Amino acid sequence: VMWALAAAEQGTPAAYDALADEVVRRARELDSQGLSDAAWALAAARHSRPDAMEAVAREAVKKVDLFTTNSLADTAWAFAVAAHWAPELYLLIERETVRRLEEFEDEELCRIAWGFAVCDLLREDFLRTLLQRISLSGKAPPPIHCAQLHQAALAVASKSQASMLISDLIPEDVRHAARDHWMDSVRSTDECGFQEEVYRELTDMGIVCAKEHRVGDGFLCVDLLVTLMDGRKVAMEVDGPTRFFQNDAQRVLGQTLLRNRLLEAHTKLPVVTVPYFEWEPLSHSNPVARQVYLSRKLEMVG
């Protein structure tokens, strides 16, 4: 039921809570598919229930060898989106993935790589194993999965200090597909009005900033690159509702945490976030209140 609601993008927070209560109460009775579906549904619905995710993790480690390849990928993705760290489960997913590598679809391996990257558990040798298997198909995965793969490689590169790692790891067609997906996501964002408001207030304060500033190899983008009066630069991210759980507006999703980590690593700049739930109460205030808020945000970088 929970999976069907999430897949159809239906269901109320109360309905998800009731179903999550059942997961907590009856986790031992769920088979491998049921465990995977429960975790995926909560993540897809952006519904925060750490107790239900923990119940799934506790039982999944006992049954991970019974998971299908798609269930392994869904589980790695779901725990990453939910920002629920389960190192023991991920270790077992890695072992199972390597053991059954030839059975996986390319898209499943991309989701696994991305999930591990979000949780900061992706080792270079494991990523190389996944990439080697994906390369055997002779074609790039769909753009969204190419983007996941590229983000995973960026995460590994940020820890390895290997300057040529990305070009060494990621084939050119995958890189182009990842760029296309990123460009489409930038064009389709529904939060540009919010970003424009923040930009306008900053410029009214006499602060120089650039919108949608691309950094590194062009696969990362800063919402607003702010130049402070003393010449220092700050990456400011304007985060709308889609960056947070629906039932816990102040808890960020795993992909937001990964974005911040990649920006800090690859721009070498401090990252400051402006969440919608802090900005909205100020949207009808006088400009002074909004500018005081932004000044305090920028003061946080020291």
QUIRATA-V91252 format. One record per residue. N is the residue number from 1. PSI is psi as a letter, one per 30 degrees, with the letter a starting at -180 (NA if undefined). OMEGA is omega as a letter, one per 30 degrees, with the letter a starting at -180 (* if undefined). D_FIRST is the distance of its C-alpha to the first C-alpha in whole Angstrom. Layout:
BEGIN
n->{N,N}
psi->{PSI,PSI}
omega->{OMEGA,OMEGA}
d_first->{D_FIRST,D_FIRST}
END
This chain:
BEGIN
n->{1,2,3,4,5,6,7,8,9,10,11,12,13,14,15,16,17,18,19,20,21,22,23,24,25,26,27,28,29,30,31,32,33,34,35,36,37,38,39,40,41,42,43,44,45,46,47,48,49,50,51,52,53,54,55,56,57,58,59,60,61,62,63,64,65,66,67,68,69,70,71,72,73,74,75,76,77,78,79,80,81,82,83,84,85,86,87,88,89,90,91,92,93,94,95,96,97,98,99,100,101,102,103,104,105,106,107,108,109,110,111,112,113,114,115,116,117,118,119,120,121,122,123,124,125,126,127,128,129,130,131,132,133,134,135,136,137,138,139,140,141,142,143,144,145,146,147,148,149,150,151,152,153,154,155,156,157,158,159,160,161,162,163,164,165,166,167,168,169,170,171,172,173,174,175,176,177,178,179,180,181,182,183,184,185,186,187,188,189,190,191,192,193,194,195,196,197,198,199,200,201,202,203,204,205,206,207,208,209,210,211,212,213,214,215,216,217,218,219,220,221,222,223,224,225,226,227,228,229,230,231,232,233,234,235,236,237,238,239,240,241,242,243,244,245,246,247,248,249,250,251,252,253,254,255,256,257,258,259,260,261,262,263,264,265,266,267,268,269,270,271,272,273,274,275,276,277,278,279,280,281,282,283,284,285,286,287,288,289,290,291,292,293,294,295,296,297,298,299,300,301,302}
psi->{e,e,e,e,e,e,e,g,h,l,k,l,e,e,e,e,e,e,e,e,e,e,e,e,e,g,e,f,f,k,a,e,e,e,e,e,e,e,e,e,e,e,e,e,f,h,j,j,i,e,e,e,e,e,e,e,e,e,e,e,f,f,g,f,f,f,k,l,e,e,e,e,e,e,e,e,e,e,f,e,e,f,h,j,k,i,e,e,e,e,e,e,e,e,e,e,e,e,e,h,e,f,f,k,l,e,e,e,e,e,e,e,e,e,e,e,e,e,g,h,g,j,l,e,e,e,e,e,e,e,e,e,e,e,f,f,f,g,l,k,l,l,e,e,e,e,e,e,e,e,e,e,e,e,e,e,e,f,f,f,g,j,f,g,e,e,f,e,e,k,l,e,e,e,e,e,e,e,e,e,e,e,e,e,e,e,f,g,k,g,g,f,e,e,e,e,e,e,e,e,e,e,e,f,f,g,k,k,l,k,k,h,j,k,l,b,g,g,g,k,k,k,e,j,j,k,j,l,f,g,f,l,k,k,j,k,k,j,j,a,e,f,f,l,k,e,g,i,f,g,j,l,l,e,f,e,e,e,e,e,e,e,e,e,e,f,f,g,l,k,k,k,k,j,k,e,f,e,e,e,f,f,f,g,l,l,f,e,e,e,e,e,e,e,e,e,e,f,f,f,f,NA}
omega->{a,l,a,l,a,a,l,a,l,l,l,l,l,l,l,l,l,l,l,l,l,l,l,a,a,a,a,a,a,l,a,l,l,l,l,a,a,l,a,a,l,l,a,l,a,a,a,l,a,a,l,l,l,l,l,a,a,a,a,a,l,a,a,l,l,a,l,l,l,l,l,l,l,a,l,l,a,a,l,l,a,a,l,a,a,a,a,l,a,l,l,l,l,a,a,l,l,a,a,a,a,a,a,l,a,a,l,l,l,l,l,l,a,l,l,l,l,a,l,a,a,l,a,a,l,l,l,l,l,a,l,l,a,a,a,a,l,l,a,l,l,a,a,l,l,l,l,a,a,l,l,l,l,l,l,a,a,l,a,a,l,a,a,a,a,a,l,a,a,l,a,a,l,l,l,l,l,l,l,l,l,a,l,a,l,a,a,a,l,a,a,l,l,l,a,l,a,l,a,l,l,a,l,l,a,a,l,l,l,l,l,a,a,a,l,a,l,a,l,a,l,l,l,l,a,l,a,a,a,l,l,a,a,l,a,l,a,a,l,a,a,l,a,l,a,a,l,a,a,l,a,l,a,a,l,l,l,l,a,a,a,l,l,a,a,l,a,l,l,l,l,a,l,a,a,a,l,a,a,l,a,a,l,l,l,a,a,a,a,a,l,l,a,l,l,l,a,l,a,a,l,*}
d_first->{0,4,5,5,6,9,10,11,12,11,10,13,14,14,10,10,13,11,8,11,13,11,11,15,16,14,15,18,15,13,15,16,13,10,13,13,9,9,13,12,9,12,15,14,13,16,15,17,17,19,19,15,17,20,18,16,20,21,19,19,23,23,21,22,24,21,19,20,22,19,17,20,20,17,17,21,20,17,19,22,20,19,23,22,25,25,28,28,24,26,29,27,25,29,30,28,28,32,32,29,30,31,28,26,26,28,25,23,26,27,23,25,28,27,24,27,30,27,28,31,31,32,35,38,38,34,34,37,36,33,35,37,34,33,37,37,35,38,36,34,30,28,30,27,27,31,30,28,31,33,32,32,35,36,35,37,40,40,40,43,46,46,47,46,43,41,43,44,40,39,40,41,39,36,38,38,35,33,36,35,31,33,35,32,30,33,34,31,30,30,31,35,36,35,37,40,40,41,43,45,46,47,49,51,51,53,51,51,47,46,42,40,42,42,43,43,43,41,37,37,38,39,38,41,44,46,50,51,55,56,54,51,48,45,41,40,36,35,31,29,25,23,25,23,20,19,19,22,24,27,25,25,23,24,26,28,29,30,32,34,35,36,38,40,40,42,43,45,44,43,39,39,36,36,32,31,31,34,36,34,36,40,39,41,43,47,47,49,46,44,47,47,43,44,47,45,43,45,47,45,46,49}
END
